[in-house]
Amino acid sequence: MRGKTALITGSTAGLGLAIAERFAAEGCNTVLTGLDTQEDGEETAAKLEAKHGCCVVYKRADLRNPQEIEALHAAAVRTFDTVDILVNNAVIRRFAPVEQLPPEDWSQALAVNLSAAFHTIRLALPGMRQKGWGRIINLASVYSLIALPGRLDYVTTKHAIVGMTRTVALETASEDITCNAICPGLMHTPSAQARIEAMAAEKNISVEEATRDFLSTRQPGGRFISMDTVTALAAFLCGPHSRDLNGALLPVDNGWSIA
């Protein structure tokens, strides 16, 4: 991956930052993006750059706004000339049954979880085609393969990203450009930790007990999925032996989706 450039959405924390860390360690120049202030985002980028010796920059962008996505892509091209690798990771969600889900929250989930990936792909593909190489990774979810009550916006958009992935894969099949989806189970992200801590407070139990309860009804094996597994898979999809892996849905869920 040395000498390549990756644009990773939602990459200042959680899985997105972990993928950026992995790519930077592989020598990949990286564009971070999120809703952090420019100062905070640049601090995160500087730490990665100093640690791994590649170029890492931050560009703040609200992915609900197509104009900001266009500005994000333009900034990446100005800095690195092209986007070789695109990782669509940014996501928002609201836990509510269908009749209680505010329409504005539904619209925002469609914009960030789905439309933003459409825009980043349509903007990146011409440069990939011109260069004759490109890798697109859409972060789907175990909820791209199953459903759960109270997750309408997340389940719907994550199912839809599968259709987008497969269609783009077919449209690029004759080129050295691939589009794949990774479908992780539960990882120990800040969002998951916040939900565990809320459960502990609500039930007046320890965080350790709440963690066990949280995982017992979701993740087979009672443990979080390792981010290292997901980031290593993402790196493989951008490596020299992944050309024929195209349009794939790759579960990393310890069997959850087949339980």
PLY file of the C-alpha trace (Angstrom):
ply
format ascii 1.0
element vertex 259
property float x
property float y
property float z
element edge 258
property int vertex1
property int vertex2
end_header
0.00 0.00 0.00
3.05 2.27 0.14
2.57 5.26 -2.12
-1.21 4.78 -2.36
-3.73 7.29 -1.00
-6.80 6.35 1.03
-9.84 8.46 1.88
-11.64 7.07 4.93
-14.91 8.58 6.10
-15.75 8.69 9.80
-12.09 8.19 10.64
-11.30 10.24 13.73
-12.49 7.58 16.21
-13.57 3.96 16.49
-13.23 1.60 13.55
-12.50 4.34 11.03
-9.50 5.53 13.01
-8.34 1.92 13.49
-8.44 1.39 9.71
-6.52 4.64 9.20
-3.92 3.45 11.70
-3.54 0.13 9.86
-3.26 1.79 6.46
-0.75 4.34 7.73
1.32 1.51 9.19
1.31 -0.04 5.70
2.73 3.19 4.27
-0.52 4.51 2.81
-1.11 8.25 2.68
-4.45 8.91 4.33
-7.20 11.51 4.37
-9.15 11.51 7.64
-12.59 13.04 7.79
-15.27 13.55 10.40
-17.05 16.24 12.38
-14.18 17.05 14.73
-12.95 20.61 14.72
-10.17 21.25 12.22
-7.72 21.68 15.10
-8.65 18.38 16.77
-8.69 16.50 13.48
-5.29 17.84 12.50
-3.92 16.76 15.87
-5.14 13.20 15.24
-3.63 13.27 11.74
-0.31 14.59 13.03
-0.03 11.74 15.55
-0.52 9.13 12.83
1.90 10.88 10.54
4.61 11.13 13.20
4.15 7.49 14.20
4.19 5.96 10.72
6.08 8.41 8.52
3.46 8.73 5.79
1.36 11.79 4.98
-1.92 12.06 6.90
-4.29 15.02 6.57
-7.68 15.88 8.03
-10.61 17.53 6.26
-13.79 18.27 8.19
-16.93 17.38 6.25
-20.60 16.97 7.06
-21.57 14.00 4.92
-25.21 14.99 4.96
-24.23 17.72 2.50
-23.20 16.63 -1.03
-21.36 19.92 -1.55
-19.14 19.19 1.45
-18.46 15.70 0.09
-17.39 17.24 -3.21
-15.13 19.65 -1.34
-13.67 16.74 0.63
-12.82 14.84 -2.55
-11.39 17.95 -4.19
-9.16 18.56 -1.17
-7.90 14.97 -1.28
-7.06 15.29 -4.99
-5.33 18.63 -4.46
-3.17 17.10 -1.76
-2.42 13.68 -3.24
-3.46 13.95 -6.93
-5.81 10.98 -6.64
-7.83 8.75 -4.33
-6.65 5.17 -4.83
-8.56 3.62 -1.92
-11.97 4.68 -0.65
-13.36 3.39 2.64
-16.97 4.34 3.40
-17.19 3.94 7.17
-19.19 6.91 8.50
-22.52 6.01 10.06
-25.29 7.39 12.22
-28.20 5.53 13.81
-31.23 6.06 16.01
-32.73 3.29 18.14
-36.50 3.51 17.73
-39.42 1.49 16.32
-40.70 2.65 12.95
-43.63 4.70 14.23
-41.40 6.56 16.72
-38.51 7.28 14.36
-38.50 11.02 13.57
-38.61 11.63 9.80
-35.62 13.95 10.03
-33.56 11.17 11.65
-34.58 8.79 8.87
-33.49 11.34 6.25
-30.16 11.91 7.97
-29.45 8.17 8.15
-30.15 7.83 4.43
-27.85 10.77 3.74
-24.87 9.67 5.86
-25.12 5.88 5.69
-26.08 5.52 2.04
-26.08 8.67 -0.11
-22.64 9.73 1.13
-21.20 6.42 -0.13
-22.85 7.03 -3.51
-21.26 10.47 -3.72
-17.78 9.39 -2.63
-17.82 6.48 -5.09
-19.06 8.54 -8.04
-16.37 11.13 -7.35
-13.51 8.67 -6.82
-14.19 6.27 -9.70
-13.07 8.52 -12.59
-9.64 8.96 -11.03
-9.35 5.25 -10.30
-10.24 4.47 -13.91
-7.73 6.98 -15.21
-5.01 5.41 -13.08
-6.14 1.85 -13.85
-6.38 0.78 -10.21
-8.70 1.31 -7.27
-10.16 -0.29 -4.18
-13.53 0.59 -2.63
-14.51 -0.83 0.75
-17.97 -0.23 2.16
-18.32 -0.89 5.88
-21.58 -2.76 6.03
-22.61 -4.69 9.15
-23.95 -7.95 10.48
-27.22 -6.00 10.14
-26.70 -6.09 6.37
-27.44 -9.80 6.66
-30.03 -9.95 9.45
-32.60 -7.60 11.00
-33.59 -6.51 14.50
-36.58 -4.55 15.81
-35.92 -0.92 16.62
-33.08 -0.52 14.11
-35.02 0.51 11.01
-32.66 3.24 9.76
-29.51 1.22 10.38
-30.78 -2.12 9.06
-32.31 -0.54 5.95
-29.25 1.48 5.00
-26.87 -1.39 5.73
-28.94 -3.73 3.54
-28.95 -1.08 0.81
-25.18 -0.65 0.89
-24.98 -4.31 -0.14
-26.86 -3.56 -3.36
-24.61 -0.59 -4.03
-21.50 -2.69 -3.45
-22.62 -5.44 -5.81
-23.65 -3.04 -8.55
-20.39 -1.08 -8.46
-18.45 -4.37 -8.45
-20.15 -5.45 -11.68
-19.58 -2.05 -13.27
-15.83 -2.27 -12.54
-15.33 -6.01 -13.09
-13.33 -5.55 -16.31
-10.87 -3.21 -14.58
-8.41 -3.53 -11.70
-10.96 -1.82 -9.46
-12.88 -3.72 -6.80
-15.76 -2.90 -4.50
-16.37 -5.08 -1.45
-18.33 -4.87 1.80
-17.09 -5.88 5.24
-19.86 -6.89 7.64
-18.55 -6.73 11.23
-20.35 -7.90 14.32
-20.12 -6.02 17.60
-16.81 -4.26 18.18
-15.68 -2.42 21.27
-16.32 1.06 19.89
-17.04 4.22 21.90
-20.70 3.86 20.90
-20.93 0.31 22.26
-19.17 1.31 25.47
-21.60 4.19 26.00
-24.55 1.82 25.62
-23.00 -0.62 28.08
-22.42 2.12 30.64
-26.01 3.32 30.22
-27.23 -0.25 30.79
-25.09 -0.55 33.92
-26.52 2.68 35.33
-30.10 1.73 34.46
-29.84 -1.73 36.03
-27.56 -0.62 38.89
-24.98 -3.28 38.00
-21.26 -3.15 37.31
-19.93 -2.31 33.87
-18.43 -5.82 33.71
-21.86 -7.38 34.35
-23.49 -5.06 31.84
-20.86 -6.01 29.25
-21.65 -9.70 29.71
-25.39 -9.03 29.46
-24.90 -6.81 26.41
-22.89 -9.43 24.54
-24.93 -12.45 25.62
-27.99 -11.45 23.59
-26.00 -10.36 20.55
-22.52 -11.61 19.83
-21.93 -15.40 19.73
-19.03 -16.42 21.93
-19.70 -13.59 24.36
-16.81 -11.45 23.18
-16.37 -8.41 20.99
-15.10 -8.80 17.44
-11.48 -7.69 17.27
-10.90 -4.48 15.34
-7.55 -5.93 14.31
-9.36 -8.63 12.36
-11.47 -6.07 10.52
-8.58 -3.72 9.78
-6.37 -6.59 8.59
-9.14 -7.67 6.21
-9.45 -4.11 4.92
-5.71 -4.01 4.29
-5.84 -7.36 2.47
-8.60 -6.05 0.20
-6.19 -3.30 -0.86
-3.23 -5.63 -1.34
-1.75 -7.46 -4.34
-3.78 -10.67 -3.97
-7.30 -9.24 -3.82
-8.06 -8.42 -7.46
-10.51 -11.30 -7.94
-12.32 -10.60 -4.68
-15.01 -8.27 -5.96
-18.61 -7.69 -4.89
-18.11 -9.81 -1.78
-19.98 -9.52 1.51
-17.45 -10.53 4.12
-18.94 -11.27 7.57
-16.60 -10.79 10.52
-19.09 -11.76 13.21
-18.01 -15.09 14.77
-21.06 -16.79 13.25
-23.72 -14.30 14.35
-25.27 -13.99 10.89
-25.69 -17.77 10.57
-26.90 -18.45 14.12
0 1
1 2
2 3
3 4
4 5
5 6
6 7
7 8
8 9
9 10
10 11
11 12
12 13
13 14
14 15
15 16
16 17
17 18
18 19
19 20
20 21
21 22
22 23
23 24
24 25
25 26
26 27
27 28
28 29
29 30
30 31
31 32
32 33
33 34
34 35
35 36
36 37
37 38
38 39
39 40
40 41
41 42
42 43
43 44
44 45
45 46
46 47
47 48
48 49
49 50
50 51
51 52
52 53
53 54
54 55
55 56
56 57
57 58
58 59
59 60
60 61
61 62
62 63
63 64
64 65
65 66
66 67
67 68
68 69
69 70
70 71
71 72
72 73
73 74
74 75
75 76
76 77
77 78
78 79
79 80
80 81
81 82
82 83
83 84
84 85
85 86
86 87
87 88
88 89
89 90
90 91
91 92
92 93
93 94
94 95
95 96
96 97
97 98
98 99
99 100
100 101
101 102
102 103
103 104
104 105
105 106
106 107
107 108
108 109
109 110
110 111
111 112
112 113
113 114
114 115
115 116
116 117
117 118
118 119
119 120
120 121
121 122
122 123
123 124
124 125
125 126
126 127
127 128
128 129
129 130
130 131
131 132
132 133
133 134
134 135
135 136
136 137
137 138
138 139
139 140
140 141
141 142
142 143
143 144
144 145
145 146
146 147
147 148
148 149
149 150
150 151
151 152
152 153
153 154
154 155
155 156
156 157
157 158
158 159
159 160
160 161
161 162
162 163
163 164
164 165
165 166
166 167
167 168
168 169
169 170
170 171
171 172
172 173
173 174
174 175
175 176
176 177
177 178
178 179
179 180
180 181
181 182
182 183
183 184
184 185
185 186
186 187
187 188
188 189
189 190
190 191
191 192
192 193
193 194
194 195
195 196
196 197
197 198
198 199
199 200
200 201
201 202
202 203
203 204
204 205
205 206
206 207
207 208
208 209
209 210
210 211
211 212
212 213
213 214
214 215
215 216
216 217
217 218
218 219
219 220
220 221
221 222
222 223
223 224
224 225
225 226
226 227
227 228
228 229
229 230
230 231
231 232
232 233
233 234
234 235
235 236
236 237
237 238
238 239
239 240
240 241
241 242
242 243
243 244
244 245
245 246
246 247
247 248
248 249
249 250
250 251
251 252
252 253
253 254
254 255
255 256
256 257
257 258
